[in-house]
Amino acid sequence: MWLLVLAYLGGVLTIVSPCILPVLPFVFARTGQPFMRSGLPLLAGMAVTFALVASLAAVGGGWVVQVNQYGRWLALLCVALFGLTLLLPQLSERLTRPLVAAGSRLSEAAGADAKPRPGASFLIGVATGLLWAPCAGPILGLVLTGAALQGASIGTTLLLLAYAAGAATSLALALLVGGKVFGFMKKSLGAGEWLRRGLGALMLAGVAAIALGLYTGVLARVSTASTGGLEQSLVDTLSAKPEQKGGAMMASGAMMAAANHNDALPIEGTLPSLDGAVQWLNSPPLTAQALKGKVVLVDFWTYSCINCLRTLPYVKAWAEKYKDQGLVVIGVHAPEFAFERDVGNVTKAMKDLGITYPVAIDNNYKIWRAFNNQYWPAHYFADAKGQIRYHHFGEGDYAESERVIQQLLREAGSKNVAGGLIEAAAKGVQQAPDMSDVQSPETYLGFQRAENFVSTATLGTDKVVNYPAAGHLALNNWTLEGQWNVGGQQATLEHAGGRIVYRFHARDLHLVLGPGADGKPVRFKVTIDGQAPVDAHGTDVASDGSGTVTEQRLYQLVRQPSGVKDRTFSIEFLDPHVSAYAFTFG
């Protein structure tokens, strides 16, 4: 219920977000008409269309997004024709007969003097909804990411409908207020025809802004308000905020805290099915039924997740220490990025990381959904009877987790359970973070989840854009320099010499990188505040800042020995076609 309220309030805040501005002329075109027969159907069409498309995109994959792109262009053509009939009524006389009829119907449906038709208003709302691209702030990001991982469900659709209903509510208020203002102007100035033509011009400008992608950049810079901070405040206020140690918190996971361990170790449920893996590594397929009699630790992870990497030394040590006493450790690799679906990449990562226990490749998230999991990493502990007795999300609490293993082994009848607690020798990227010095958040470079991007050029979507130098950056702002093609998950450099610059505050800086499709190594040069990193270089960088991207994985680029403060990180790529996915800090 709280998540539904949160989604609704997040939608209400859309009215102060810059990405709603191109839609407002279409809404204000309904002013002066009865709200119940004109404005309300339009808003309903917008809300339903957005929720439907977002739901399909969340659970249906890339093909739905592509279909929606065709729908957006068709909607742009319809709305452009609508705007032209408002701006230049005489133009309809020069069009062919079918276009004249269509334009006349649109003009009559939307004209200030026409009898309002609820059906026509609803269809205009559907077209407008296809153009509506709300900013994916913290709330919508949680909803859509959770939907993509959890699959189709009534809950997913309800959350998206709640967000859309909130946005429709704020637009309805704007419509009602705008109608009174427009009515006053008509009475005082007699400017009905002028207003009609003005709305047509604004609609055509909105069509141009959407078609050229200007609304994602230019409007963001002229906006007087940003919803990101407001939405995050709502998340903090309404949710029982957990200690966020994992690499990602999804949908209802943002509302859920980890269970407290006590000596009784209550039964939390039955060990779910392990069916659904596309492949098993280091083992034949395992089943929950066959594992009865064993104590089982299931570790959800993905190989480019920094939080997962930092827990691995403990998981590996437990697997080795207790394997002869009845413990079975199973890794469930659930990918976050597309390249993590490549079994070859996972196999190489496991070899490099020294993982020898069984790993299920969960590319379709079937095991993830069977556990109703919400986190990377997540550890589930099952007893010899096949019952989940404890779970832990994220990093930390390793001593408590090991004591759970020992208790479950004793319950299973194991004799001489090894005592004491392991001390994992974590080095490099796997070393524990210094969270007291971390003031920078995980930051994605793909347009689906990009935040805090700063540039005089618009952040492009699946097209090459030449980004100029941005100058001084505030803390946690980042920018691109050079010719980049920004996709949904990553930014890809077209020509050598491009840069990524980030103003950060943390001991460690990591960046998920990969070479081009041809697999050729990509050389790079790192600087901190314009200088070579020297003793602040990461494990994948030399002291002079040089390094090479050779595979798709997480690279540690900065590790400061002391004196953590706000610093400007820059990485210049000396070869083209590198892809950059996400920054993480520690």
Buried (B, 14 or more C-beta within 10 A) or exposed (E): EEBBEBBBBBBBBBBBBBBBBBBBBBBBBBBBBEBEBBBBBBBBBBBBBBBBBBBBBBBBEEEBBEBBEEBBEEBBEBBBBBBBBBBEBEBBEEBEEEEBEBBBBBBBBBBBEBEBBBEBBBBBBBBBBBBBBBBBBBBBBBBBBBBBBBBEBEBBBBBBBBBBBBBBBBBBEBBEEBBEEBEEBBEEEEBBEEBBBBBBBBBBBBBBBBBEBBBBBBBBEEBEEBBBEBBEEBBEEBBEEBEBBBBBBBBBBBBBEBEEBEEEBEEBEEBBEBEBBEBBBEEEEBEBEEBBEBBBBBBBBBBBBBBBBBBBBBBBBBBBBBEEBBBBBBBBBBBBBBBBBBBEBBBBBBEEBEBBBBBBBBBBBBBBBBBEBBBBBBBBBBBBBBBBBBBBBBBBBBEEBBBBBBBBBBBBEBEEBBEEBBEBEBEEBBBBBBEEBBBBBBBBBBBBBBBBBBBEBBBBBEEEBBBEEBEEBEBBBBBBBBBBBBBBBBBBBBBBEBBBBBBBBBBBBBBBBBBBEEEEEBBBBBBBEEEBBEEBBBBBBBEEBBBBBBBBBBBBBBBBEEEBEBBBBBBBBBBBBBBBBBBBBB
